[in-house]
Each structure stands twice: as C-alpha cells, then as structure tokens.
Amino acid sequence: MKLLLALLLLSLSSFGLEGPLSEARLLNGKSVTTLDTKDKNTVIFFLSASCPCTKNHIPYLQDLGKQYPNFQFLGIHSNANETIESAKKEFGSFGFPIAFDKDMKIADQFKATKTPHVFVVNPKGEILFHGGVTNSTAPKRAKKFYLKNALEDIKNNREVKQKFARALGCYIIR
C-alpha cells in the first residue's frame, strides 16, 4: 500500500501538461486558449465563489502575488453549480486574471479536485508543485506554507523540496 501511494504521488508531482489550456473566458470577457509561460513560472489556483476555504485564502494569494512579481498568477473558477455572474461578483476585483472554466475542462486537464488547489508550472509546462496552499483552511491559522515554500525554492533556483501537499477545501463539482 505504501509503495502504491508513493508511486501515485510521484506520478502526480512530475507530470507535465499535455497541450495548451482548454479554452476559457476571463471574467473581464477576454478569451484565453493558451497559457503564456514563455518567460515566467505560473501559479494556477482553482477557486470557487461559494467555498469558505477559497474566501479565506484570497488575501493570502493576493499577498503572494505581490511578494513574487516574477511569477504569473492565474485563477481558474471551476464549479458546475456556480455561474459566471457569481464568479464576477466574488472575484471581479481580485487583482489577477481569473478564467471561468465553464465545462470543467481545465480542472480535468490539471486533475484539480478542490478549491483552493494550486499548481506551479514552469515555462516548459512541467508542474513543479501542486496541492494545498497551506496546511489549514485559513492561512492565518496555518503552520505550514506549502505554496510559499515552493515559490521560494523556485525563486532561489533550487529544486522544490515538497512537490505535493494535500489540498484542503471544497470539492470541485463537475
């Protein structure tokens, strides 16, 4: 059982993206069909307008975006039971581009399961880290800061020490 779990975690933490992101519409109305990662590592985070865990993480993710300006941040709103209007209301002034994943194609492509669920992708399309932002549903109570640690490792040209962390939050409804 331990071997099976280790193989699963290894396969999840080292996979790359297959092709461009599926087409989605940004909340500002623009269409996005590919992820421009030519020069920057990208932090992709899955969100839900109705998830309390997502709401708790918004200020923390915004702070990380300011602390790590050399990373591109992109939110993906994926939930079959939420409308683009609810996403606009919740995330309209978020500070990062947010794509509305109408058919859960992007969530499926990344195999995202919860909100928030984050992925750090390098310019080659390789996933360097994925999973939870912290070890708590509210960053103010967290003792471990998985995403921040991964960003520090990448910023300092080190291999990411922890490539996977369990995501806490609300399940993405497909």
C-alpha positions in Angstrom: 0.0 0.0 0.0 2.8 2.4 0.9 4.5 1.7 -2.5 1.3 2.3 -4.4 0.8 5.6 -2.6 4.4 6.7 -3.3 4.1 5.8 -7.0 0.8 7.8 -7.2 2.4 10.9 -5.5 5.5 10.6 -7.7 3.4 10.4 -10.9 1.2 13.4 -9.9 4.1 15.6 -8.9 6.2 15.1 -12.0 3.7 15.2 -14.8 3.6 17.9 -17.4 0.7 19.5 -19.2 -0.5 17.9 -22.4 -1.0 20.8 -24.8 -2.4 24.2 -24.2 -5.1 25.1 -21.6 -8.6 24.4 -22.8 -10.4 27.5 -23.9 -12.0 29.6 -21.2 -13.3 33.1 -20.9 -11.7 35.5 -18.4 -14.1 37.3 -16.1 -13.2 40.5 -17.9 -14.7 39.0 -21.1 -11.4 38.2 -22.9 -10.8 34.6 -24.1 -7.8 32.6 -23.1 -6.8 29.4 -25.0 -3.2 29.0 -24.0 -1.1 29.8 -21.0 1.7 32.2 -21.8 4.6 30.7 -19.9 7.4 31.6 -22.2 9.4 33.5 -19.6 7.7 33.0 -16.3 6.7 30.3 -13.9 3.0 30.4 -13.4 0.9 29.8 -10.3 -2.5 28.4 -11.3 -5.1 28.3 -8.5 -8.6 26.8 -8.7 -11.3 28.8 -7.0 -14.9 28.7 -6.0 -17.2 31.6 -5.3 -19.1 29.6 -2.7 -16.2 27.9 -0.9 -15.3 29.4 2.5 -11.7 28.0 2.2 -11.3 29.9 -1.1 -12.5 33.1 0.5 -10.1 32.6 3.4 -7.2 32.2 1.0 -7.9 35.2 -1.2 -5.9 37.8 0.8 -3.0 35.4 1.2 -2.9 34.6 -2.5 -3.0 38.4 -3.3 -0.1 38.9 -0.9 1.9 36.1 -2.5 1.3 37.8 -5.9 2.8 41.0 -4.6 5.8 39.1 -2.9 6.6 37.1 -6.1 6.1 39.5 -9.0 8.3 37.3 -11.2 5.6 34.7 -11.2 2.5 34.9 -13.3 -0.7 34.2 -11.2 -3.9 32.9 -12.9 -7.1 31.9 -11.1 -9.4 29.3 -12.6 -13.1 29.3 -11.4 -14.3 25.7 -11.8 -17.6 24.6 -10.4 -20.6 23.3 -12.3 -23.1 24.7 -9.8 -21.8 28.3 -10.0 -22.4 30.9 -12.6 -20.1 33.4 -14.2 -22.1 36.1 -12.5 -21.3 34.7 -9.1 -17.6 34.4 -10.1 -17.6 38.1 -11.3 -19.2 39.2 -8.0 -16.7 37.4 -5.9 -13.5 37.8 -7.9 -14.1 40.8 -10.1 -11.5 42.9 -8.3 -9.2 40.1 -7.3 -6.1 41.6 -8.9 -5.2 38.6 -11.1 -6.8 37.3 -14.2 -9.5 34.7 -13.4 -10.8 32.3 -16.1 -14.3 30.8 -15.9 -13.9 27.1 -16.6 -17.5 26.6 -17.8 -17.2 22.9 -18.7 -14.5 21.9 -16.1 -12.1 21.2 -19.0 -9.2 23.0 -17.3 -9.9 21.3 -13.9 -10.0 18.0 -15.7 -6.7 18.7 -17.5 -5.0 19.5 -14.2 -6.9 16.8 -12.3 -7.8 19.6 -9.8 -10.0 18.3 -7.0 -10.6 21.1 -4.5 -10.7 24.8 -4.1 -8.2 26.2 -3.5 -5.9 23.8 -5.3 -2.7 25.2 -6.7 -0.2 24.2 -9.4 3.1 25.9 -10.2 4.0 25.3 -13.8 7.4 26.2 -15.4 7.8 27.6 -18.9 8.2 24.1 -20.3 4.8 23.1 -19.0 6.2 20.9 -16.2 4.3 21.0 -12.9 6.9 21.8 -10.1 4.4 21.8 -7.2 0.7 21.0 -6.8 -1.7 20.7 -3.9 -2.7 22.8 -0.9 -1.7 26.4 -0.3 -1.1 25.8 3.4 -1.9 23.1 6.0 -5.1 24.9 7.1 -8.4 26.0 5.6 -7.5 29.5 6.9 -3.9 30.8 6.3 -3.9 32.8 9.5 -4.0 29.5 11.4 -1.5 27.7 9.2 1.8 26.3 10.5 3.0 25.1 7.1 3.0 27.3 3.9 3.5 24.8 1.0 3.0 27.2 -1.9 5.2 29.9 -0.4 8.0 27.4 0.3 7.7 26.1 -3.3 7.9 29.7 -4.7 10.9 30.4 -2.5 12.7 27.3 -3.8 12.0 28.2 -7.4 12.9 31.9 -6.9 16.3 30.8 -5.5 16.9 28.3 -8.3 16.5 25.3 -6.0 14.6 22.1 -6.7 11.2 22.3 -4.9 11.6 20.3 -1.7 8.0 19.4 -1.3 6.4 18.8 -4.7 2.9 17.8 -3.4 0.8 18.8 -0.4 -2.8 17.7 0.3 -5.3 20.3 -0.8 -7.8 21.3 1.8 -11.1 22.9 0.8 -14.3 22.3 -1.1 -14.5 19.7 -3.8 -14.9 21.0 -7.4 -18.3 20.0 -8.5 -18.3 18.6 -12.0 
